[in-house]
């Protein structure tokens, strides 16, 4: 899952070397903290949060297939 988030984020930003994903594992839920360069924050969030919502939907769907729950948080 971490690789999926990293791949999507690196495809969107101008500074792919500054993308990092930290995984916080719970019993049934995993939280992924996505950090990008401050200049790329708008590209990851998108207009009215549409890009961020799409990333969260993809990750949630992939996690559901594994009988897990995943949340993506975009950190500043």
Secondary structure by P-SEA (a helix, b strand, c coil): caaaaaaaaaacccccccbbbbbbbcccbbbbbbbcccccccccccccaaaaaaaaaaaaaaaaaacbbbbbbbcc
